[in-house]
Amino acid sequence: MTDNLIAARILELADRMGLSRADIPKTCSITKDRLDNLFKRPGAKPNTADLQALAALFDTSEAYILFGGEKPS
């Protein structure tokens, strides 16, 4: 479990796709270190390039990753 809501949403999206946390850096351009930082720091946010890569990977909006709400279809 993580205190970072962004990291929690990333895990939820990964789980829906059958991906583990370890799989994420293998499937998009975010590095393991930058992903780990999101889970270690409660207020951490992905940089623009990482946010775009995650949104593309999970086929969702950048806003959903950052703020939550209803997942766009």
CORJO-V582101 format. One line per field, one symbol per residue. ss: DSSP state (h for helix, s for strand, l for the rest). burial: I if it has 9 or more other C-alpha atoms within 8 Angstrom, else O. A space follows every 10 residues. Layout:
ss: ???
burial: ???
//
This chain:
ss: llllhhhhhh hhhhhhllll hhhhhhhlll lhhhhhhhhh lllllllhhh hhhhhhhhll lhhhhhhlll lll
burial: OIOIOIIIII IOIIIOOOII OOOIIOOIOI OOOIIOIIIO IIOOOIOOOI IIIIIIIIOI IIOIIOOIOO OOO
//
